[in-house]
Amino acid sequence: MANHKSAEKRDRQSKLRRERNVAAKSAIRTKVKAVVASIDAKNKEQSVQGLKAAAPALAKAASKGLIHKKNASRKISRLTRKVNALQG
């Protein structure tokens, strides 16, 4: 356990940030899974709507440092390719 005042503060901040990060990552995973599920169900409209929600969420997470920039880019690219293949 932290003994100094500054270390106690860092501990509090770490816990808050961890909770925020866990919630944000969970929300992103939920959005991505919704897109994948709609692609598997061959639902064109729902997959496009899901992609419109998931892509900005991934980009925002990358800009905040929650996930790596290239990781977000890769996920967006792969989802977009799958949705476009469903369209065509």
Long-range contacts (C-beta under 8 A, 24 or more apart in sequence): 21-66, 24-61, 24-64, 24-66, 25-61, 25-66, 25-67, 27-57, 28-54, 28-57, 28-58, 28-61, 28-66, 28-67, 31-57, 32-58, 32-75, 32-79, 35-79, 35-83, 36-79, 36-82, 39-82, 39-83, 39-86, 42-86, 44-86, 44-87, 47-82, 47-83, 47-86, 48-83, 48-87, 51-79, 51-80, 51-83, 54-79, 55-79, 55-80
